[in-house]
Amino acid sequence: MTTKEFNVPSIHCKHCVHTIEMELADMDGVKSVKGDLDSKKVVVEFDQPATVESITDTLKEINYPPED
């Protein structure tokens, strides 16, 4: 299993966190998602077929693009 932390500066409220958690949790291979409003970070645990790239693409699609 891989764990990756994403910096998502466009998180502004609990609804943002909820949306991100629900969308990423629906992806095949994603085991857990935890968003944090204060730090604007999202921690994702995943296996194949999910990848860093597919998670990043999903975040971009739902208008929460991560930054490096």
RANOR-V606479 format. One record per residue. OMEGA is omega as a letter, one per 20 degrees, with the letter a starting at -180 (none if undefined). D_LAST is the distance of its C-alpha to the last C-alpha in whole Angstrom. Layout:
BEGIN
omega	d_last
OMEGA	D_LAST
OMEGA	D_LAST
END
This chain:
BEGIN
omega	d_last
r	21
r	18
a	15
r	12
r	10
r	8
a	7
a	9
a	10
r	13
a	15
a	18
r	21
r	22
r	23
a	19
a	19
a	22
r	21
a	17
a	19
a	22
a	21
r	18
r	22
a	24
r	22
r	24
a	22
a	20
r	22
r	21
r	18
r	18
r	16
a	17
a	18
a	18
a	14
r	13
r	11
r	12
a	14
r	15
a	18
r	19
r	21
j	22
r	22
r	19
r	16
a	12
a	13
r	15
r	14
r	11
r	14
r	16
r	13
a	13
a	17
r	18
r	16
a	13
r	10
r	7
r	4
none	0
END
